[in-house]
């Protein structure tokens, strides 16, 4: 577990549009920046309490649970 403040995961957003999911995430945890990325996009591996990757498919639909990373 982390010491990050606020909500840390959003399993209920799988299947939603990436843009809508990012808006919900940022509304529910004002400490994070939700970043929508197409599946397979390279990212850094460092952990940050202020970042949530929102992974989407070619149709812009969230394909995995967004979590603070």
Buried (B, 14 or more C-beta within 10 A) or exposed (E): EEEBEEBBEBEEBBEBBBBBBBEBBBEEBEEBEBBBEEEEEEEEEEEEBEBBBBBBEEEBBBBEEBBBB
